[in-house]
Amino acid sequence: MHYLVVAKVKDFPDVDDLMEALVPSDSEPEDSPGKWKLVAESIDEFISSNKDEIISEIDDDEMSFENKVSMYLEFFRLYADCDGRVWEKTSEHFDYCLLGGGFTNDKITDIVPYQKVIDEYGEVAAFVLADYGFYDTDDEECPFKPDDLVYIIDGHN
């Protein structure tokens, strides 16, 4: 699936940070842009409170429990940092993103006034605010003004 997403250029002077914030990361939370939420203070705490779910989700009797934990973290896109804390990247929404991607053509480029996006496509699927907050337009109205310059992002799942 393709999703048309916009973000204000002035909120994200480094577009690479914006793009990286919307996709999975294998970097430490402090080294990867985006919005992160602490899930557990320690991996041991995480395992003890999720042991039954880990075992039921990863149904392989021959796999070691340690490998099941690793697979579970990877499957649910959770990250255990070098201090053992478990994090979830809440700004992540896509498998990968392209600036412009399939949404740009000879009439529209990667950076345009928000009104041009609306004129060309009618609506966007989502928008990103300066704190990396991601908002689906089915739930929230995009607050951008017609003359705000925006990046056009093609998000893929």
C-alpha positions as CSV (number, residue, x, y, z in Angstrom):
1,M,0.0,0.0,0.0
2,H,1.1,3.6,-0.7
3,Y,0.2,6.4,1.6
4,L,0.6,10.1,0.8
5,V,2.1,11.8,3.8
6,V,3.1,15.4,4.3
7,A,5.4,17.3,6.7
8,K,6.4,21.0,6.9
9,V,9.8,21.7,5.5
10,K,10.5,24.3,8.2
11,D,9.9,21.6,10.9
12,F,12.4,19.2,9.4
13,P,15.4,21.0,7.9
14,D,17.1,17.6,7.6
15,V,14.7,15.5,5.5
16,D,16.8,12.4,6.1
17,D,15.9,12.5,9.8
18,L,12.2,12.8,9.0
19,M,12.4,9.8,6.6
20,E,14.4,7.7,9.1
21,A,11.9,8.5,11.9
22,L,9.0,6.9,9.9
23,V,10.7,3.5,9.4
24,P,12.1,0.7,11.5
25,S,15.5,1.2,13.1
26,D,18.2,-1.1,14.5
27,S,20.0,1.9,16.1
28,E,19.9,2.9,19.7
29,P,16.9,5.2,20.4
30,E,19.2,8.2,21.1
31,D,21.0,7.6,17.8
32,S,17.9,7.3,15.7
33,P,15.5,10.2,15.0
34,G,11.9,9.8,15.8
35,K,9.6,9.3,18.7
36,W,10.4,6.5,21.1
37,K,8.5,5.0,24.1
38,L,10.1,3.1,26.9
39,V,8.4,-0.3,27.2
40,A,10.4,-1.8,30.0
41,E,13.2,-0.7,32.3
42,S,15.1,-4.0,31.7
43,I,14.9,-6.9,29.3
44,D,14.4,-9.2,32.3
45,E,11.3,-7.2,33.4
46,F,10.0,-7.3,29.8
47,I,10.5,-11.1,29.6
48,S,8.9,-11.9,32.9
49,S,5.8,-9.8,32.1
50,N,5.6,-11.2,28.5
51,K,6.9,-14.8,28.8
52,D,3.6,-16.6,28.0
53,E,2.9,-14.3,25.0
54,I,6.5,-14.8,23.7
55,I,6.1,-18.6,24.0
56,S,2.6,-18.6,22.3
57,E,3.6,-16.2,19.5
58,I,6.9,-18.0,18.6
59,D,5.6,-21.6,18.3
60,D,8.8,-23.5,17.7
61,D,9.7,-26.2,20.2
62,E,13.2,-26.6,18.9
63,M,14.1,-22.9,19.2
64,S,15.8,-21.7,22.4
65,F,13.9,-19.3,24.6
66,E,16.6,-16.6,24.0
67,N,16.1,-16.9,20.2
68,K,12.3,-16.7,20.7
69,V,12.8,-13.5,22.7
70,S,15.0,-12.0,19.9
71,M,12.5,-13.0,17.3
72,Y,9.6,-11.6,19.3
73,L,11.4,-8.3,19.7
74,E,12.2,-8.1,16.0
75,F,8.6,-9.2,14.9
76,F,7.0,-6.5,17.1
77,R,9.7,-4.0,16.2
78,L,10.9,-3.5,19.7
79,Y,14.5,-2.6,20.5
80,A,16.6,-3.6,23.5
81,D,19.3,-1.0,24.0
82,C,22.8,-1.6,25.4
83,D,21.6,-0.9,28.9
84,G,18.9,-3.6,28.6
85,R,15.9,-1.3,28.4
86,V,13.2,-2.1,25.8
87,W,11.9,0.6,23.5
88,E,9.2,0.9,20.9
89,K,9.6,3.4,18.0
90,T,6.1,5.0,18.0
91,S,6.9,7.3,15.1
92,E,7.4,4.2,12.9
93,H,4.6,3.7,10.4
94,F,6.1,2.3,7.2
95,D,8.4,-0.5,5.9
96,Y,10.1,2.2,3.9
97,C,9.5,5.7,2.6
98,L,10.5,7.7,-0.5
99,L,10.6,11.4,-0.8
100,G,8.1,12.2,-3.5
101,G,8.0,8.6,-4.7
102,G,5.1,7.7,-6.9
103,F,3.2,10.8,-5.9
104,T,5.4,13.3,-7.8
105,N,5.2,13.9,-11.5
106,D,5.9,16.7,-14.0
107,K,3.2,18.9,-12.3
108,I,4.3,18.4,-8.7
109,T,7.8,18.0,-7.1
110,D,9.0,16.8,-3.7
111,I,8.5,20.1,-2.0
112,V,5.4,22.2,-2.7
113,P,2.9,24.4,-1.0
114,Y,0.3,22.3,0.9
115,Q,-2.5,23.7,-1.3
116,K,-0.9,22.2,-4.4
117,V,-0.9,18.8,-2.8
118,I,-4.6,19.2,-2.0
119,D,-5.4,20.5,-5.5
120,E,-3.5,17.6,-7.1
121,Y,-4.6,14.7,-4.9
122,G,-7.6,15.9,-3.0
123,E,-6.4,14.7,0.4
124,V,-3.4,13.2,2.2
125,A,-3.4,10.0,4.3
126,A,-1.4,11.5,7.1
127,F,0.8,14.3,8.3
128,V,3.9,14.6,10.6
129,L,4.4,17.4,13.2
130,A,7.7,18.8,14.4
131,D,7.9,16.4,17.4
132,Y,7.6,13.4,15.0
133,G,4.0,12.9,15.9
134,F,2.3,11.0,13.2
135,Y,-1.4,11.7,12.6
136,D,-3.9,9.9,10.3
137,T,-6.2,12.3,8.6
138,D,-9.1,9.9,9.3
139,D,-8.7,10.9,12.9
140,E,-7.2,14.4,12.8
141,E,-7.6,17.3,10.4
142,C,-4.3,18.5,9.0
143,P,-3.4,21.9,10.5
144,F,-1.2,23.0,7.7
145,K,-1.9,26.3,5.9
146,P,-2.3,26.4,2.1
147,D,1.0,28.3,1.7
148,D,3.1,26.0,4.1
149,L,5.8,24.3,2.1
150,V,5.6,20.6,2.6
151,Y,7.6,17.5,1.8
152,I,5.6,14.9,-0.1
153,I,6.4,11.4,1.3
154,D,5.4,8.1,-0.3
155,G,5.0,5.7,2.6
156,H,4.9,2.0,1.8
157,N,3.6,-1.0,3.9
